[in-house]
Each structure stands twice: as structure tokens, then as C-alpha cells.
Amino acid sequence: MRIAMIGTGYVGLVSGACFSEFGTEVICVDKDLSKIERLRRGEIPIYEPGLDEMVGRNVRAGRLSFSTDLAESVKGVDAVFIAVGTPTRRGGGHADLSYVYAAAREIAGAVSGYTVIVTKSTVPVGTGREVARIIRETCPGADFDVVSNPEFLREGSAIEDFMRPDRVVIGVESDRARDVMRQLYRPLHLIETPILFTGLESSELTKYAANTFLAMKITFINEIADLCEKVGANVHDVARGIGLDGRIGKKFLHPGPGYGGSCFPKDTMALVQTARDSGAPLRIIETVVDVNACRKRQMADRIIAFVGGSVQGKTLAVLGLTFKPNTDDMRDAPALDIVPALMEAGAAIRAYDPEGMREAGHLIPGMVCCDDAYAAMQGADAVVILTEWNQFRNLSIPKMRELLKEPAMIDLRNVYNPHDMRAAGFRYQSVGRPQVDRP
């Protein structure tokens, strides 16, 4: 089979590479010539473990290629995937679908023969119908079907999520399109992956419902963490206690400074707007959005209180800037709210992130970017952990004591054991755990 993937962002590049790994012939298309040239040279524009090896292997095998010529790329393919960005539209929470609709118009004027046109981008309910309308309007004689096939990829483990997913959701309304999609995902059928066929609207809504539910779960445990601190409970014990209930599950019950990334912030807001426009407001998700925004702002106040009520003239070592580990993605990372607020309050910031330094340096001017965690701690008044990269889990406590002006750590990801840190003489604060050791 042959497919074209329109867009070489996170979703398009990972999906295209993984389909080629299945043996499908894939051409990834992007208007950004510099990005395509980098990909042709084997340079991967995003950080995703294992992606560079997979791309290189399939390019060498002739199954994966890159182009800026959409019209030529979509000729004679079995399916065209639209995997372009759907950022939040300015002036509200609606998703900006201009890139999706522009791609649909270009595709309509270029496809030849029967073609399945698949929306892989995260799009609101009704987008598939509008894509079909645009194609019919642009090219009345086109022979096509529109399919919804949302992605459920976690940054940092996207290849595993694509190759061994919990499920594949496909919104489809014709037998011909169903057969094409079934054949594309046949390798997953062989390992008994559940493939759920639905209507277009159900598929589109499933993606938003899944992401907003997970965002709600994160926000719930963050608020429970705040309560734990007030009453002397341990949020990790509470999370384990409720997570062992099969109806709840243990995932996404880890407290922190709030959710971020490319999906949860924009998808929660987009679903809120869709629900309002449809006359069925989602009050729970509206609250989730508000609470998460407030939490990120409150974390700066928490850090300031920890160092004595003022950071004027003080130096803070910040470890981790990306919204989660194993990615270089800075989109809506809590650090983008927390670090500027600390700097505005008078703090000097020395920061280190294993993969996010280049992007973070552009987004947070005035911050000192360091080569490693220990360099960030040199002469700092306290260390702040914002992202739970594995390499931060086993830092030398004696070396940290030596580098810091005073042994002080505020751990917003609960990486360290409070008892161990206090036994080592550190003034230590975490999230949702007793702030003093109990007998």
C-alpha cells in the first residue's frame, strides 16, 4: 500500500515512520523546505526516543521519503493522512482548523482515483464533514471517502504507543474506506489490538474525551495533594489506595505543578468551546482548565515562600523545563509560567534540561542555561525540580550540598524521599506529602 502523510510535525513524522515500519510505502509532505531537507539528511527535528533509527532504517529500505510537493505526492496513493497542526485560535479556546482545511483543498485538486482522506490531526466534532464538503466543492468529480483516525501517542513513548496501542479508533462510513483502513492496520490486528470502527463524530469526540478525562485525573490528584498537605496525609499512599481500584486505575495519579504539553491544554479548551457552542457545557472540564492555570501560577508563589518569602537577589537552580521527561517539547510547560514569575520577583535562574535547553532559551530570555544539573546548582540558594527526568533521580546528595549555598530543595515532582533528604540535612519540600517526618 502507498500513503501520503501531510505534515511532518510530531504526529505526522511518528505515524509516517511507523507505517513504513509496517511495510507501507510512505511519503511525508511538508511546506517547510528546510525541514524536509533536514529529514532527507537524516536529521530529526524533534526528540523522540528511537525515532531517528526508525526513520533512517526505512529511508534506506526505500519505504519512507520526504517531499514538499503535495500534488505529486498524493497521486495514486491509497490514503492521504492530514496530520497538520490545530493550535488554539487566538481570542478563545476554539481549535484553529485553517491548516486542516487548506490541506483538504490542496488534496482535492491533486488526488487521482479512489482515495481515502484521513484526519489524523486532533479536530473538533464536525471537522470530517466539513473536510468532505470542501473536497466536493473543490473537485466535484473526486472519488473519495473521509475517515477520522485520531492519534493517542504519548510524547517520549510514541513509537511503542503506535506499534502496540491500547486501541485504534477509526471513524468510517463506507465499506471501501473500512477495507483500506483495515488493511493499513492489519499488522496490529495480528497482535489482537482492538480496532474500534465508529461514525465520524464518535471518533472525533473520542480523542477529546480521552485527553480531557486524563487532564481531569491529573487535576484531581493535584487538588488531593493540596488537601493531603493540610491534613498530614501522603498523596502517594492515597493515589495507590484509589489506583488499585480497577474502575479508577493507577495511571495519571502523580501530583505536580500542573499539566502542559501539546495536547491537554488546547484539547481541554477546544472541547469546552465545542460543548458551549452545542448547548451542552462541560462544567467539570471548565473547572479543570481554570484550576490547572491557577496551579501553575501558584507554584511560583510556593517556591518564593519556600526560600523565605522573597527571591530578590537570590539564585535558584531549576532542573527540568519541558512539560514532561523524554521530550524536547516546551509547549505550555509549567516552566513557562513558573520561571518568568520567579525572575520577575527578582530571582536569577540557572537552569538545565536534558533536551529542552535550546527551545527554552528562546522562550525564557534572561535565564542562564547550564550544561548539566550540577552546573546549574553552583552557588544557588536552592534547587527546584520541575520535570522528573530519570537523570535527576540519583543525583549525589553530598555533591549537591557542596554546590549549593545552603542545602535546600523544593521538589515539585516528588522525585526524592523526604526522610532521606532531611536526614542528609536538607531543607526539603515536596507535593502532597507530610512536610515533617512523623514518628
Phi, psi and omega in degrees: 000156179233133177226158172244137179247112182270112184110126179243035171284199185303307184292313183296316183291315179295314181296316179298316179296319182290320175299320179294328176295331176286351182104001178281143175277121188235133169240123180264131187241137177209146179284341183281100184299320182296323178293317179296319178296321177296317180296321178295332177276358180088013179266123182266122186284352179234159175262117175212117184308127176087350185289322181297320179293319181293317179298312181300317182298317184279331172297314179298328180279353179082011181266345185229129179217172186225144184206158170256357185263093182295315185302316180287326186289330186268356181292125174076009179278159177281327182210147173241123179262128174266112183231048180265170184288149174229067182293168175291132181287141179298142176087013179169184184264002182295149175286137177276110184259013184298324180290323178296312183290326176295319178297319180300318180295317179294318181297318183302323183276359187237338185292151177228131183077179181295130182221136172268125181252117191248126172273109177264335176300154174283116187227148179292163178302134180101350182294319180301319178297319181290322176300316179297319179297317180298317181293317179296321180292320182286321182220086186304333182268005183295140177256104189204166167225147175258134182233145172255127180220076184297152178264151177229057185261131175264127178299135183099338177218033188292322181295314178298320180295325179284317186282332181223065185283160172294324181195162171237125181253127182228117175268116188212150184226015175219151179294324180297313180294321178300318181295319179297314181292323178296321180291320179298322183262014182305319178303329178284327177299326182293335176258020172063035173290130177296124176248114185259115175266129181224183169281170182301311184296320181295319179296314181298318182287329180302317180300311181294320181296320180296311183293320181289329176295317179294321176298321178296321180295318177298314182295323178300310184289333175294320179287324174297323177300318178298319179293320179302318181296325181288326187253000178085017177269168179250117185297331180291323176294317179297316180298318177295319182297321179273331183289338178286348173284119183300337178285341183254308180083154188270347184283150178064030175243043180245115184290156180187200183275007180117157181278156177211207177097186186277347188248299191302313181299311184286327182286323176296316180293321180295319179293322176302315181292319177300316181296318178296315180297331182271357180077021178226067186301143179258090186296324180298313183289326175302318179293320178303314180300313182294315182296319181294319178298317179294322183298317181297322178291323181292334181297324177297317178297323180295317180295317179298317178297323182297323182270011172115009176098351178207139175249010180301121179079005180258157180247129179244134174267119181252120180253116180094125181233330179294161186290341177203166178285166177066031174207159173256015186281122178256003185297121179055026177296141177307330180302331182290339173267319190285310186295312178300325179295321178294319179293321179296330179279358175111003181277146168266132185249126170248118190233154174214135172220135184301329183231347189259006189296318184297311181292318181296324179299325177286323187278335182235077180295145179096346177280139177274121180267126185251163185277338178201177185295320182292323177298323179295328184278348184302112176075011182280154178279335178197159177247138181239125177260117181254335181225134189271056174299143182303324183292347176273354187279341185227040175293149180289117180294316176300322180292322177298318178300321182293322185278323184283149175298320174216148183286097182217131180219132169247116192252096184277003176239006177054046180285323187255159178277122183303318182298316181297318182292319180289325177295332179275005176090011180275141163278117193226138175224137178235196185244121173076016179236153180306134184274358171226149178289137180256146179293000000 
